Amino acid sequence: MVRHSSRIELSQKALTSNINFVRKKIGPKVRLSSVVKANAYGHGIDPFVTMAEKAGVRHFSVASAHEANEVMACKNSSSSVMIMGILYDVDIAWAIENEIEFYIFNYDRLPKVKNIAKALGKKAIIHLEVETGANRTGLPKEDFGKALTFIKRNRSLIQFEGLCSHLGGAESDSNKFKVDQQHKRFKDFIKLCKSRKMLPNYIHLASSAGSLVYPQMRYNMVRAGVIQYGFWPSPDVYYHHLDETNKSSDRALKRIITWKTDIMDLRDVPRGEFIGYGTAYQAQQDMRIAVMPLGYSNGYPRAQSNRGHVLIHGKKAPITGLINMNVFMVDVSNIPDAELGDEVVLVGRQKNSVIRVSSFTESVNLLNNEMLSRLPSAIPRTVVR
Ligand SMILES: *Cc1c(COP(=O)(O)O)cnc(C)c1O
């Protein structure tokens, strides 16, 4: 196979440890749904789903039917898939046929789904998403009663698998008022289900932050995304964890991803010369430069231009000049033994040094999620111990 310009390694040990951490937090009675949207937050759906299954996960959540299809191609037969977002009308039959669970967030969907299920002679497995205050998707209260009536009447064709909503901002303490209000409204929907004797199999509200910070919001399922990948959703959530466990620091979560490349070329640059495009970087002394074979088109943030560094031989090599579309340069003047083809770490550990995604993204004002989910799916992923 022809080599790609960079490669990603995924640690099974780190993932298993993160999943166990979440499990311990939520307890044995709460189902963990692993959120693998956005190509498993850039980690790669295909390897990640298999790794998560090894760690005992049997339920996966995605944002779109297209992503669900990717999970279908690699999951084992005992795992379920749930679409939390876009499912076009033309794909409803496909979802039902493949027993893929999906959200319903407007009433008009229900009769459509019923008709398709009837034509297929197979039950649709649905989660009613309700509006509690995030105001993105969710069935409004006015429509909820008639939705329940419709489902009850068409029980043989529609399985009421879940009642759910999404908290808009559980990762920040300053949103507590809003989150509590959302929870209060969510409880009203649950009450309505109870009074109609129509409780679904699963009730779920919390994502990573919610499931760590608000135990009363776990119900019998949580949808955990960012935390499985080894990132605290926010400093607030981290400090909440420290407070709860009475620790002063904790490395409970482990980064799964390591992103590597190799030195493509080396050159000596005399003092006064400019490096790369324009005049962004001028050598202040004679320098030795290493060329990296990737750039912003390969997911390396352009905002790292003239800041940040990579690791070579366990040492920091600062970025010199602009990140180009498919190359950038680093200063290896202090790494004299650097040679053509030597391994370069872009994210992760090398010897005693480490580049965390967070330090990386803080400097360029990108969310961890944003940076990770932009890693092109073309970069090969391999699973390591
Ligand atoms: C992305 C997403 C999640 C997971 O969020 P994390 O903060 O990454 O845990 C859960 N639920 C819904 C509806 C989402 O869109």
The ligand as a MOL file (V3000), in Angstrom:
LIG
                    3D

  0  0  0     0  0            999 V3000
M  V30 BEGIN CTAB
M  V30 COUNTS 15 15 0 0 0
M  V30 BEGIN ATOM
M  V30 1 C -22.5720 15.0000 20.5510 0
M  V30 2 C -23.7270 14.5770 21.3560 0
M  V30 3 C -23.5310 13.8730 22.5480 0
M  V30 4 C -22.1630 13.6030 23.1450 0
M  V30 5 O -21.6500 14.7850 23.6850 0
M  V30 6 P -20.2700 14.7740 24.5290 0
M  V30 7 O -20.2550 16.1030 25.1830 0
M  V30 8 O -19.1740 14.6270 23.5430 0
M  V30 9 O -20.3390 13.6570 25.4690 0
M  V30 10 C -24.6600 13.4280 23.2150 0
M  V30 11 N -25.8970 13.6740 22.7480 0
M  V30 12 C -26.1160 14.3570 21.6080 0
M  V30 13 C -27.5100 14.5820 21.1470 0
M  V30 14 C -25.0430 14.8440 20.8760 0
M  V30 15 O -25.2610 15.5280 19.7580 0
M  V30 END ATOM
M  V30 BEGIN BOND
M  V30 1 1 1 2
M  V30 2 1 2 3
M  V30 3 2 2 14
M  V30 4 1 3 4
M  V30 5 2 3 10
M  V30 6 1 4 5
M  V30 7 1 5 6
M  V30 8 2 6 7
M  V30 9 1 6 8
M  V30 10 1 6 9
M  V30 11 1 10 11
M  V30 12 2 11 12
M  V30 13 1 12 13
M  V30 14 1 12 14
M  V30 15 1 14 15
M  V30 END BOND
M  V30 END CTAB
M  END
